[in-house]
Amino acid sequence: MPETPDLEVILEVLRPRLVGQRIVGIEMPRPLVFRDLTGRGLEASLQNTTLTNMRRLGKFLIFEFDSEYVLVINPMLAGRLHYCEPGHRRSTRTYLILDWSNGMQLRYVDPKAMGKIYLTHALDEVPTIAEHGPDALSPHLTPELFKERLRRHHGEIKGILVNHRFVAGIGNAYADEILFRAGIYPFRKRPSLNEEEVDALYHAMRDVLIESIDTVRERMGEQVHEKIRDFLAVHLHAGEPCPRCGAPISEVKANRRITNFCRTCQPGSLTRS
């Protein structure tokens, strides 16, 4: 799932190349992931319109045009954007192709077909967007506000981190990394965390995301379709030595997601009282 570091770098690459460009062609080889919330149709709404801004809201990418329409992409588990020349080999799992006035194409590719592309007049029409809490990297998300919002939740701490109603932009992979950095067992209940642990969680969230943006930027370059995750400390490294203590990284499959952590550096138990 593309998360904050991936999407921030994708924006850095695409925004200067596409803002100010006009859509001159639209093709939808596979309409399965498209949701038209306008009733007007994609071509009638966006053909010959100019992109005025690109931004991120949590794990959504938002394309704003010099018209009343907005295109919103939620890549979900496996969706990626591919910025390329028209002659570049096309994936069989390409769902949308936008041709731009600079001669380039932007393609949405999704091997799992779980993502969604929305055409809308207003962002609040897009499912779940209105529910989003502050972005995990927002300057307005101070340690005090983080603690205040955290008090509203009583479940397992990893489940809270990936809940967009708490903070936006964190998914499964980076939740593992944040909890490892903070030394917190992923399945601990929020009320069991003391003040020092909550402080550590906040700073781990900021540090991991900012450092990961730098790494992804360096490794991804202009290849926005690439998924750069091999630098992560624990996520998807089950059985490998912990980079901190050398103990094997554990893996638990629960709540329909894989969780990786170090039982030595993040002590805890799945036993519930």
TILO-5321 format. One record per residue (C-alpha): y, x, z; residue in one letter. Coordinates in steps of 0.25 Angstrom, whole numbers, padded with zeros to 4 digits. Layout:
BEGIN
[[Y,X,Z],a] ...
***
This chain:
BEGIN
[[0000,0000,0000],m] [[0014,0006,-0004],p] [[0022,0007,0009],e] [[0036,0012,0013],t] [[0034,0027,0008],p] [[0028,0023,-0005],d] [[0038,0012,-0008],l] [[0050,0020,-0004],e] [[0046,0031,-0014],v] [[0043,0022,-0025],i] [[0057,0016,-0023],l] [[0063,0030,-0023],e] [[0057,0033,-0036],v] [[0059,0019,-0043],l] [[0072,0015,-0039],r] [[0080,0025,-0046],p] [[0072,0024,-0059],r] [[0072,0008,-0059],l] [[0085,0003,-0053],v] [[0094,0000,-0064],g] [[0083,-0002,-0074],q] [[0080,-0015,-0081],r] [[0066,-0021,-0083],i] [[0064,-0022,-0098],v] [[0049,-0026,-0097],g] [[0039,-0033,-0088],i] [[0024,-0034,-0089],e] [[0015,-0040,-0079],m] [[0000,-0036,-0083],p] [[-0005,-0042,-0070],r] [[0003,-0053,-0064],p] [[-0006,-0054,-0051],l] [[0003,-0048,-0042],v] [[0016,-0054,-0047],f] [[0023,-0065,-0039],r] [[0035,-0073,-0046],d] [[0043,-0079,-0035],l] [[0054,-0083,-0045],t] [[0046,-0091,-0055],g] [[0053,-0084,-0066],r] [[0044,-0073,-0070],g] [[0045,-0058,-0069],l] [[0050,-0056,-0084],e] [[0060,-0067,-0084],a] [[0065,-0062,-0070],s] [[0066,-0047,-0072],l] [[0066,-0043,-0087],q] [[0079,-0036,-0090],n] [[0083,-0035,-0076],t] [[0088,-0022,-0069],t] [[0082,-0017,-0056],l] [[0094,-0015,-0046],t] [[0086,-0011,-0034],n] [[0072,-0007,-0028],m] [[0069,-0007,-0014],r] [[0058,-0008,-0004],r] [[0056,-0019,0007],l] [[0044,-0015,0015],g] [[0032,-0013,0005],k] [[0039,-0021,-0006],f] [[0047,-0015,-0017],l] [[0059,-0024,-0022],i] [[0065,-0023,-0036],f] [[0079,-0030,-0037],e] [[0085,-0033,-0051],f] [[0098,-0037,-0056],d] [[0093,-0052,-0056],s] [[0089,-0062,-0045],e] [[0075,-0056,-0045],y] [[0067,-0046,-0037],v] [[0054,-0040,-0039],l] [[0046,-0036,-0027],v] [[0033,-0028,-0026],i] [[0024,-0028,-0015],n] [[0013,-0017,-0018],p] [[0004,-0021,-0007],m] [[-0009,-0012,-0006],l] [[-0009,-0005,-0020],a] [[0003,-0009,-0028],g] [[0011,0003,-0035],r] [[0022,0004,-0044],l] [[0021,0013,-0056],h] [[0034,0018,-0063],y] [[0030,0024,-0077],c] [[0033,0025,-0092],e] [[0027,0013,-0100],p] [[0016,0021,-0106],g] [[0010,0025,-0093],h] [[-0004,0020,-0091],r] [[-0004,0007,-0085],r] [[-0013,0003,-0073],s] [[-0022,-0009,-0075],t] [[-0017,-0014,-0062],r] [[-0002,-0014,-0066],t] [[0004,-0028,-0063],y] [[0018,-0027,-0067],l] [[0026,-0018,-0077],i] [[0041,-0017,-0077],l] [[0048,-0010,-0089],d] [[0061,-0004,-0086],w] [[0073,0000,-0094],s] [[0071,0015,-0091],n] [[0058,0014,-0099],g] [[0049,0015,-0087],m] [[0039,0005,-0081],q] [[0036,0000,-0067],l] [[0022,-0005,-0065],r] [[0016,-0012,-0053],y] [[0002,-0007,-0051],v] [[-0008,-0013,-0041],d] [[-0023,-0010,-0040],p] [[-0025,-0020,-0029],k] [[-0016,-0031,-0035],a] [[-0011,-0034,-0021],m] [[0003,-0031,-0023],g] [[0014,-0042,-0026],k] [[0026,-0042,-0036],i] [[0036,-0053,-0033],y] [[0047,-0058,-0042],l] [[0058,-0065,-0033],t] [[0072,-0069,-0031],h] [[0072,-0066,-0016],a] [[0064,-0056,-0008],l] [[0061,-0066,0003],d] [[0052,-0074,-0007],e] [[0043,-0062,-0007],v] [[0031,-0064,0003],p] [[0033,-0056,0016],t] [[0046,-0049,0012],i] [[0054,-0058,0022],a] [[0045,-0054,0033],e] [[0048,-0039,0032],h] [[0053,-0032,0044],g] [[0062,-0020,0043],p] [[0057,-0008,0034],d] [[0050,0003,0042],a] [[0060,0013,0037],l] [[0072,0004,0038],s] [[0084,0011,0046],p] [[0085,-0002,0053],h] [[0071,-0001,0059],l] [[0075,0006,0072],t] [[0065,0010,0083],p] [[0071,-0001,0091],e] [[0069,-0011,0080],l] [[0055,-0006,0077],f] [[0051,-0008,0092],k] [[0057,-0022,0092],e] [[0050,-0026,0080],r] [[0037,-0020,0085],l] [[0037,-0028,0098],r] [[0035,-0041,0089],r] [[0021,-0036,0085],h] [[0009,-0035,0094],h] [[-0002,-0032,0084],g] [[-0008,-0018,0080],e] [[0002,-0008,0077],i] [[-0003,-0005,0063],k] [[-0003,-0019,0059],g] [[0012,-0020,0064],i] [[0016,-0008,0056],l] [[0011,-0014,0043],v] [[0017,-0028,0046],n] [[0029,-0029,0037],h] [[0035,-0039,0047],r] [[0037,-0027,0057],f] [[0042,-0017,0048],v] [[0041,-0016,0033],a] [[0035,-0005,0024],g] [[0023,0000,0032],i] [[0009,-0002,0027],g] [[-0005,0002,0031],n] [[-0004,0017,0027],a] [[0009,0020,0033],y] [[0005,0012,0046],a] [[-0006,0021,0048],d] [[0003,0033,0046],e] [[0013,0028,0055],i] [[0004,0025,0067],l] [[-0003,0039,0065],f] [[0011,0046,0066],r] [[0014,0037,0078],a] [[0000,0040,0085],g] [[-0003,0025,0086],i] [[-0016,0018,0085],y] [[-0015,0008,0073],p] [[-0022,-0003,0081],f] [[-0014,-0003,0094],r] [[-0007,-0016,0097],k] [[0009,-0015,0097],r] [[0011,-0018,0112],p] [[0003,-0006,0116],s] [[0013,0004,0109],l] [[0022,0010,0119],n] [[0037,0013,0116],e] [[0034,0028,0112],e] [[0023,0023,0102],e] [[0033,0013,0096],v] [[0043,0024,0094],d] [[0032,0033,0088],a] [[0028,0022,0079],l] [[0042,0019,0074],y] [[0045,0034,0071],h] [[0031,0036,0065],a] [[0034,0024,0055],m] [[0047,0030,0051],r] [[0042,0045,0050],d] [[0030,0041,0042],v] [[0036,0033,0032],l] [[0048,0042,0030],i] [[0039,0055,0029],e] [[0029,0047,0019],s] [[0041,0043,0010],i] [[0044,0058,0009],d] [[0029,0061,0006],t] [[0027,0050,-0004],v] [[0040,0053,-0011],r] [[0036,0068,-0013],e] [[0022,0064,-0017],r] [[0024,0052,-0026],m] [[0036,0057,-0034],g] [[0039,0047,-0045],e] [[0024,0042,-0046],q] [[0027,0029,-0038],v] [[0013,0023,-0041],h] [[0007,0034,-0033],e] [[0001,0031,-0019],k] [[0004,0043,-0010],i] [[-0004,0042,0003],r] [[-0012,0054,0005],d] [[-0002,0061,0014],f] [[-0004,0050,0025],l] [[-0009,0055,0038],a] [[-0020,0045,0041],v] [[-0020,0033,0032],h] [[-0032,0033,0023],l] [[-0037,0046,0029],h] [[-0049,0041,0037],a] [[-0058,0052,0042],g] [[-0048,0063,0039],e] [[-0043,0071,0050],p] [[-0030,0066,0057],c] [[-0019,0075,0053],p] [[-0014,0076,0068],r] [[-0027,0078,0076],c] [[-0038,0080,0066],g] [[-0047,0068,0070],a] [[-0052,0059,0059],p] [[-0043,0048,0054],i] [[-0049,0034,0058],s] [[-0049,0022,0049],e] [[-0049,0007,0053],v] [[-0050,-0005,0044],k] [[-0043,-0016,0051],a] [[-0034,-0027,0047],n] [[-0037,-0025,0032],r] [[-0031,-0011,0032],r] [[-0036,0003,0034],i] [[-0030,0010,0046],t] [[-0031,0025,0048],n] [[-0027,0032,0061],f] [[-0031,0044,0070],c] [[-0039,0039,0082],r] [[-0034,0052,0090],t] [[-0020,0052,0086],c] [[-0019,0036,0087],q] [[-0029,0032,0098],p] [[-0032,0018,0100],g] [[-0044,0008,0099],s] [[-0046,-0004,0090],l] [[-0052,-0011,0103],t] [[-0044,-0023,0106],r] [[-0043,-0028,0120],s] 
***
